[in-house]
């Protein structure tokens, strides 16, 4: 297992829903902001279809506010919502264009996204939004650098961006790890900001849910010398 590269300054984390970052990558984000790195969040949807019994018109703004508070806990001030429909993301040219535009706006060296495999492990299906979003982020990173694929973006003033060096996928098959021993507590705090969402998932107290999740995703990683680590599959650009 290799050490995650940290010779960069700006990253954008692109996910489908509020809470997606906090369920896996937030501990790494906290480490990076502590180093003075510029981290921004881009969320394709507002997660408006994510709380049973709460109408999307009420749920969407609530979940956006929970995400902004979560981001602030780990040092992220810039959170952009793209306003796409929760539960209905579709891999294809439209999504690629929207994501390429976001990458051109934020001009990162590193793009971070989420597991887009079919499963979270044997028998546990990954959501359609996660699958569509993650693979589209990889494609959109290439699109963002190409002046000819979406020429309308250049016409709108978004010049091609060739500065992305890596896409890091918070996947089930990591190749690189980040030592998050010193930042797991803030990762728990960050996830716990999704209080209304977590309360709808389980009768277990929100803080306990958050603690259990972060302990699970930040455990020991084979071949990596750290008490707590978060893993990513690294793609090179």
N, C-alpha and C positions, 0 to 999 in steps of 0.2 A: 504494500500500500504506500503510495507516494504522498509527500507533503504538498498541500494545495499551494499554488503560487500566490504570492502576495505583493509582487512588484508591479502594482497598478494603483490607480487613484479612484476611478469612477466605475461604478457598477449599476446596472438596472436589474431589478428582480421582477420578472414577469410571470404572473400566475392567473388562474381562472377566477378565484373567489376570495373574499375576505376569510381569513384563517388559514389559507393554504400555506402561506409563508411561515406562520407561527407553529404549524404542526411539524415542521422539519428544519427549516433553514435559519430561523431567527437567532439562534445562539451564535451562528457564524456571523450573521449581520452585526450583532452586538460587538463581537471581537473586531470586526473591520471598522466600524464607526469609532471605536476606542482608539484605533490607529490613525484616525483623522481622514479616513476614506469617505468619499462622497457616494452615498448609496441612495437610490431612488426606487420607489415601488410603482409598478404599473399593474393594475388589475383589470382583466377583461370585462368582468361583470361586477355587479354590486352584491351578488349573493342573495338576490331578492326572493328566490324560490327555495331558500334553504331552511326556513323555520316553519315546521308544520303548525297550522292554525293561525299563522300571522300573515296577513295579506301582503303581497309583494310591494304595494305602494307604501306600506308602513315598514316592512322588513328591510327594504333596500337602504333608505337613509340611516336606519338604526345600525345596520351592519357596516356601512361606510364609516360612521362615527366610531364604531368599535375598532375598525381597522386603523383609523388615524391615531387613536390612542395606543393601540398595539405598536404601531410604527414608532411613535414618540418614545416608548419605553426603551427601545434599542437604538435610539439616536437617529431615526429617519424622519425628516421633516417634509419631504416631497412625496406625496401619494397621489397618483393619477388613476381615475376610473374611466374606462373607455365606454361604458354604457351599453355593452353588448348583452343579449338576453341570457340570463342564467339558465343553465340546463339545455341550451340550444346552440352551443358553439359547434361549428362545423369546419373541419379541416378543408382548406381550399384557398382559392386566390383571394377572396374578399378578406378572410382573416389574415392571411399572409401580408396583404397590403396594409391593413390597419396596424399590424405589429411592426412591419418594416418602418412605417411612419413614426411609431413610438421610438424605435431604436434610433432613427435619424434625429428626432427631437432631443433625445437625452445624450446621445453620442458617448456611449460607454466603451470601456476597454473590456469589461467582463459583463456577460449576460447570464443571469441565474434563472433557472426555471425548475419545473417539478416533474416528478415521475409521470411518464406518458406510456408506460407499459400497460398491457391489458389487465394486469392484476397487481395486487399488493402482496402477493404470495399465493400459494396454491389455494384455490377456492374463494379468493376475495377479489371480486371484479373492481377495477379502477373505473372512475366515472367517465362518461363520454366527454364531458368538458375537459377533464384533465388530459385525456388522450389526444383530443383535437388541439388543445392549446400547446402542449409541450412539443409535439413534432412540428407544429407551425412556427414556434419560436426558432427552432433550428433553421427551418427554411427561410424565415423572414430575416434572419441574420445575414444570410447570403444575399437575399433580395435587397436589403438595406444598402449593401455595398455596390450594387449593380445599377448603373444609370439607365439601363434599357428595359428592365422587367416591368417596373411601374413608373413610366415617365411622368405620369400625372403628379407624382410626389415632388419631383423636381420643379414642375410647373407651379406647384403650390409653395415653392420656396424651401423645400426640404431637400437639401443637397445630399448626394450619396455619402454614406459613412462607412469607411473602410477600417475604422480603428478597433473593431472588436477582435480581441486576440483569442478568447475562449468563450464557449457556452458551458456552464456548469449545471448539470441536471442532478437534482436531489433524488437520486434513483435508488433502487434496491440492489444495484450492482456497482458500487462506487469503485473508482480507481484512485481517488485522492481524498485526503481527509484534512479537516480543520480542527485544531485543538481548541475546544470550547470549555475546558475545565473551569475557567474563571468567569464564564458568562452564562452558564446554564440557569442560574437563579433569575437573571433578567429575561431569559427565554420563557421561563415559567410565568413570570409576571406579564410578559407580552401576550402569551396565549390566554391567560386568565382575563384579559381585557375583553375577550369575546364572551362576556358573561351571559348575555341573553341567548346566544346561539348554543353555548355549552349546556345551559340549564334546560334547553329543549331536548337535548340529546339523552340526558341521563339524570336520575335522581341523586347521583353521586355529587357531592359539593364541587363547585367549579374549580376551586384551587386544587383539589385532589385529582380531578380529571387532568388538569394542566400538568401537574407534577408527574403523574404516571406516564403521560404522553412524552414529555421531554426526557424522562429517564429511559424510555424505550428507544427513542431515536438517537440518543447521544451516548449510548453505551460504549464499551470497549470495542475497537475495530481490529480484526486480525492483522498483525503486521504493522500496527501503528502505535507508537508509544505515547499514549495520553490517557488519563483517567476518564475523560469525557471527550468524544469526538463526533463530528458530523461528517458524513461522507457524500461525495459528489462524483458523478461520472463526467469526465472532462472531454469536451470536443474542441478541436483546434481550428482556428480560422486565420 
